[in-house]
Amino acid sequence: MSLKHVQRTYEWYGNADPLYAVLSDKGKKGHRWDVGEFFEAGRQEIGRALTYLDRLGVDLKRGAALDFGCGVGRLTQALCEHFDEAVGVDISSSMIRHARSYNRFGDRCSYHLNTTADLALFDDASFDFIYTNIVLQHIPAAASAKYIAEFFRVLRPGGIAMFQIPSGRRHKPGSLGEKLSQVARGPLRRLWKRVRGKPTVEMHQIHRSRVEEIIAESGGRLIDVRQFGSVRITRVSYMYCAVRE
Ligand SMILES: C[S@@+](CC[C@H](N)C(=O)[O-])C[C@H]1O[C@@H](n2cnc3c(N)ncnc32)[C@H](O)[C@@H]1O
């Protein structure tokens, strides 16, 4: 699957049901999210991330923050409450359109469309903090590896990246559970979505050991890793916290 597919998928969902496409909570499908409740979830998530960094003793500068894969700005808006400036970047123009319409922070918040496999739209050393959740899991692994490397280019020295990505499936390789899950989540799911005229949201992963290598190769130093994320029933997913050396 290509980045083009990811773009088309989120263009479609950004038009069809954007808040549910971002946070697919039970009972919220079909425009059932209360907007206030939705953005409150983002505020709480960023609050927990900052408390976690505090507990780790991380010295986080509060200048500019980047929300990679910002969707409708659920986390970007929350970052504005803690940083001088927050920037959201997304591959989907429909998501960016909604994000701009929900912006409560004027010029301190900006949203950018980026459909390329890098972050060339940002200069080196532009950000103090990068946060991304439920994004890299939908991007083909080779492209995610490139984005992770880019995080450390656009971070200032001493800047912090927190990013979530699954490491692998919970099933033992070759087990019946793995085979069944591959069919259910792969061709069968794609066919079912196609029948209903919906694009498939792909799931991808990079093994933890490889992610740690990418961080080191890109000028980062791992501070902490913890299990994190809504896909933990079927996959092991981690939140990585690393500093730009
Ligand atoms: C499940 S939503 C999560 C949005 C946001 N991170 C949040 O938690 O509220 C995934 C978002 O990632 C975006 N996305 C997917 N691939 C991307 C890429 N290569 N670059 C930027 N954004 C991307 C999608 O368009 C979508 O808005």
The ligand as an SDF file (V2000), in Angstrom:
LIG
                    3D

 27 29  0  0  0  0  0  0  0  0999 V2000
   -6.6240    8.4880   13.1800 C   0  0  0  0  0  0  0  0  0  0  0  0
   -6.2740   10.1300   12.6580 S   0  0  0  0  0  0  0  0  0  0  0  0
   -5.4930   10.8020   14.1070 C   0  0  0  0  0  0  0  0  0  0  0  0
   -5.4690   12.3210   14.1510 C   0  0  0  0  0  0  0  0  0  0  0  0
   -4.7490   12.9380   15.3430 C   0  0  0  0  0  0  0  0  0  0  0  0
   -3.4060   12.4490   15.4840 N   0  0  0  0  0  0  0  0  0  0  0  0
   -5.5090   12.7030   16.6240 C   0  0  0  0  0  0  0  0  0  0  0  0
   -5.1210   11.8030   17.3880 O   0  0  0  0  0  0  0  0  0  0  0  0
   -6.4710   13.4200   16.8530 O   0  0  0  0  0  0  0  0  0  0  0  0
   -4.9010    9.8770   11.5520 C   0  0  0  0  0  0  0  0  0  0  0  0
   -4.5200   11.1380   10.8100 C   0  0  0  0  0  0  0  0  0  0  0  0
   -3.2180   10.9650   10.2460 O   0  0  0  0  0  0  0  0  0  0  0  0
   -3.2140   11.5720    8.9810 C   0  0  0  0  0  0  0  0  0  0  0  0
   -2.1110   11.0120    8.1990 N   0  0  0  0  0  0  0  0  0  0  0  0
   -2.0040    9.7700    7.6880 C   0  0  0  0  0  0  0  0  0  0  0  0
   -0.8550    9.6610    7.0040 N   0  0  0  0  0  0  0  0  0  0  0  0
   -0.2210   10.8460    7.0950 C   0  0  0  0  0  0  0  0  0  0  0  0
    1.0170   11.3530    6.5750 C   0  0  0  0  0  0  0  0  0  0  0  0
    1.8190   10.5960    5.8280 N   0  0  0  0  0  0  0  0  0  0  0  0
    1.3610   12.6190    6.8590 N   0  0  0  0  0  0  0  0  0  0  0  0
    0.5350   13.4010    7.6000 C   0  0  0  0  0  0  0  0  0  0  0  0
   -0.6560   12.9920    8.0940 N   0  0  0  0  0  0  0  0  0  0  0  0
   -1.0240   11.7230    7.8510 C   0  0  0  0  0  0  0  0  0  0  0  0
   -4.5950   11.2710    8.4230 C   0  0  0  0  0  0  0  0  0  0  0  0
   -4.9410   12.0960    7.3460 O   0  0  0  0  0  0  0  0  0  0  0  0
   -5.4630   11.4830    9.6560 C   0  0  0  0  0  0  0  0  0  0  0  0
   -5.8910   12.7950    9.7620 O   0  0  0  0  0  0  0  0  0  0  0  0
  1  2  1  0
  2  3  1  0
  2 10  1  0
  3  4  1  0
  4  5  1  0
  5  6  1  0
  5  7  1  0
  7  8  2  0
  7  9  1  0
 10 11  1  0
 11 12  1  0
 11 26  1  0
 12 13  1  0
 13 14  1  0
 13 24  1  0
 14 15  1  0
 14 23  1  0
 15 16  2  0
 16 17  1  0
 17 18  1  0
 17 23  2  0
 18 19  1  0
 18 20  2  0
 20 21  1  0
 21 22  2  0
 22 23  1  0
 24 25  1  0
 24 26  1  0
 26 27  1  0
M  CHG  2   2   1   9  -1
M  END
$$$$
